[in-house]
Amino acid sequence: MALIDPHSCADSVQPRTRHVVLNLTVDFAAKRLEGDATLVLSGPSAGPLDLDAKGLEIRSVTTGTGAAVPFSLGPSDPILGERLRVELPPGTEAVTVRYATSPGAAALQWLSPEQTAGRKQPFLFSQCQAIHARSMVPLQDTARIRVTYDAAVTVPDGLVAVMSAGPDGVRPGAAPGTTTFLFRMPQPIPTYLIALAVGSLEGRDLSPRSRVWAEPEVVDASAWEFAGIEEMIVKAEGLFGPYDWDRYDMIVLPPSFPYGGMENPRMTFLTPTLLAGDRSLVDVVAHELAHSWTGNLVTNATNEDFWLNEGFTVWAERRILETIHGPEAAVLGWAIGQKALDESVERFGAGSPLTRLKTDLKGIDPDEAFSSVPYEKGARFVALLERTAGRAAFDRFLRSYMDTFRFTSISTEEFLAFLDEKLPGVSTMVGAKEWFYEAGMPANARAASNAGLALSRTGWPLWIPPARRPASSRGASAPAEVPCPSNGFRLAASPRDGRASGEGQNEGPPGAQGAGGPEAQGSGRAQNRMIRPAEVSNWFR
Ligand SMILES: [Zn+2]
């Protein structure tokens, strides 16, 4: 018997869940999900099955034939929640847990109508990363055990449910005044990627495989802002291979969504602060899109290997931006990331074990350990591998890595073994073990720079296109800049952005006025592209 993840009670000798069937009713008045979850096991099983739960009210557990199954709920741990032990009769292939979530479920955010753009209907969204899925569904809540899922979600008439899954139909609910939305997720995902949002929602198609969802008040502005997503998907496919999740849909959430974005597969969750009205913040979607390859397709086995997910994704995001905007724009991303990394290392202390890529999180809440380190130190390690192996060889390695591990979740050690097999000698040349297991930044970590980089008055890097660089400075001193209403610094227009010369200033998304709140209302925005500060990059999961 051994635990396979310090944040889960999933046990190596117990059966594994391979598929989950959710049948849930959304009760806004009680702030609860009620219903059942059927866990389909990888084969006929017997004996104890330990599931993760947090604050769930467990009503019954039955087998596929309806026979009652004994269960017990262990003591509550403030980080991990409770162990739900189910005693499987011999030959059990599936168990159904009837339950309700608690009004304070960590994964679920219940918004009153006043907290939405429309102010008429309530709203619900989930955020299961890092270890909150267990407060929404009883399951083996570890990335190691991937599941496919089907769901039937019943909501009050007039509201729409979306999930990190493909839509599979809509029907009247069993109770009057309700509607049931059906979903099917055929690709196996780590449990932290199960996601649900319910509200007054409308969708707009952006391409044959992409749609944006938002409240009616902002849906047209959202569709305008993200109209170019197909081009970005195609660029990413050129770098990393075919998009493997069928659809790339997005939902723009109400302003209280606590992150910039979350890479829920088939349904990226996004903050409405991206609705700048001039498409200037669309690039941040590159990060969530990149997760489709370097995070969701190949996932970290546990939160201790989080860098494998985020480090590769930050690196991949900058490769996408380099393809779209050119190398200097990517260098700006690296420079902003460097400042975020410096701040995280300073916050923890350079000797802190939390500055290792491979962390030891036993007894530590992964949300408390969250920082720029797995993102930016991880991305620097990936870039170092790329430089050492050479881009062409590294790109071949990356394709092979994703082919080999697609739809699985791996550890740092499994990655290292694969690296040594495919690119012999490289891990020694770069000092991989020092990067993984030692605190702080190794001596061969290199800061990016180019002639277009300068520092803003607030200390954040910005990039000046060649035509706008003062001849006397060429990036050596801070150029004049315009204060930015939302985040304190700006980037001058990119070379391919025709708006730099004032073109298209009257162009704008329908309904954009007032859509994004005061942050989106700056004047003269068409002259300058804003880039997020590092605390916002932390904010993008
Ligand atoms: Zn991410």
Residues whose N, C-alpha, C, O or C-beta is under 5 A from the ligand:
A	BS01	ZN	E310 T313 F540 R541
